[in-house]
Amino acid sequence: VIGAAYVGSLAGFDNVISLDMGGTSADVAVVEGGYPKMTTSNTIGPFPARVPMIEVDTVGAGGGSIAYVDMAGGLKVGPYSAGAVPGPACYGQGGTEPTVTDAHVVLGRIGDKGLLQGGMTLDVDAAHRAIRNLAERLGISPQQTAQGILRIAGANMLRLIRKLSVARGYDPRDYTLVAFGGCGPLHAVDLAEELGMRQVLVPEEAGVLSALGQLLADVRADFVRTVLRVICPAEMRYLTEVYTELEQQAISWLHEEGVPEPQRRVKRSADARYLGQNWELLIDIPAGPLEVETAETITQAFHLAHRRRYTYALPGHPVEVVNCRVTALGLTPKPRLPVFPEATTPIEEALVTRRPIIWEGEPVETPVYTMHRLAPGHEIPGPAIIEQFTATIAIRPGDRGYVDRYRNVVITLR
C-alpha cells in the first residue's frame, strides 16, 4: 500500500485505490491525499485487533484460486488456492485443479512463455484440460467457463473494493486504481470499469511493488491513552495536557531510536464517537494548545467524518473522545526512482508476437509487447498485452495505455 501511494503520487495521482492481487489473495486499501487510510479496529482471522494499522482487507482471489462446482451446481472461485506448489495446472508441477491463471491461459491472455518474460514455460495443454473438465460438469464451453471464472473472481474483488470505498463514503470515480501483484494488472481494467473509474496505473515491475513499499516505510510508534471525555470547552485544558505528555513520550522514543531531529514527525489523532455509541471513528486533532474554540472545530470534524462514513450526523449530540493518540514517525531516506528518457524507437520494436485472445467472448488478434523495450512516450492502443518480468498487463479493445516517465503504464478506459 505504501508503494502504491508513492508511485501514485509520483505519477500525479494522490487519490488511489490499491489492488495487490498475487497468487492466493487480493488485498485492497484506499489512499487519500497520498496517505493510506488508517484504522484502529480490525480483525486478523477471527481475532479483533485494536491497534493502529493501514486499513487493508483481503479476499481469497488470486492467480492460484481454485474454481469448482459447489453442491448447488454453481461455479465458485476461491478461497481455496493451489498455492505455488503444485500451483495452477499450467505450471506443469502436477496440479490438476482449474485456477484463475489457467483461465487466463485458455483465453490467451497468458501465453506458453508468458511468465518471467519467457523464463518460465507454461503447460498450455494442462490448463486446457483442467478448464475443460470443469466445463463438462457445468455443461458449457471451456471458453465460457474461463470467462466465468474471471468474472466471479472479479465480483469477489469488487465486493471488497466497494466495502472499503463506497461503504466508507469514498466514491471510486474520484480515484485511480493502482494494480500490482503478478495477477492484478490482468484484472484491473475490468474492475475499474465496473467501479466507474477512468484510469488504471500499473507500476513498473508490478509483481514486486510491495518490496519497494517496504523500503519506503517510515519508523513508527503509537502512544495512546484512554480518557473518555466529552468534547467541550471545559475539557480542552485536560486534553492539551494529555497530548503534551504523549508527545513527550513520542519524542523520547524517536530519540532512543536514533532518528535525527529533522526527520522526526509527531501527529495527533483521537478515537471519537457520539456519546452512547459503542464504535469509534479516527479523527485528526490540531497541534499545539487546544483552545476553547477548538472544541467546536473538533466536533465539526467528527460530524463530517461520521456523515461521510455512515451518511448521517447528529448535530447537537455530545461527542466523546475515547482515546487520545500520538503517532511518532521517523522519516527514512527514500529510494529515488529513475526517470527514463523518452522513446527513440517506434513501439513496433517492443512487439514480441501476435496471438488470438478472447475479449468479451470473441477472439481478437492481439499484439503482445515486452515491457523492457517500452519507453516514456509510447502509446499502446487496445487490445494489447504487455509482459513485464513479474506481471502481465491486459489492455482491452477500446482502452488506451501510455508509458509515463517512470515507465508506469497508465491506462485510460474507453
Secondary structure, DSSP 8 states (H G I E B T S, - for coil): -HHHHHHHHHTT--SEEEEEE-SS-EEEEEEETTEE-EES-EEETTEEE-S-EE--EEES-STTEEEEE-TTS-EEEEEEE-TTTT-SGGG-SS--S-BHHHHHHHHTSS-TTTBGGGTB---HHHHHHHHHHHHHHHTS-HHHHHHHHHHHHHHHHHHHHHHHTGGGT--GGGSEEEEETTTHHHHHHHHHHHHT--EEEE-TTGGGHHHHHHHH--EEEEEEEEEEEE-SGGGHHHHHHHHHHHHHHHHHHHHHTT--GGGEEEEEEEEEEETT-S--EEEE--SS---TTHHHHHHHHHHHHHHHHHS---TTS-EEEEEEEEEEEE--------------S-GGGGEEEEEEEEETTEEEEEEEEEGGG--TT-EEESSEEEE-SS-EEEE-TT-EEEE-TTS-EEEE--
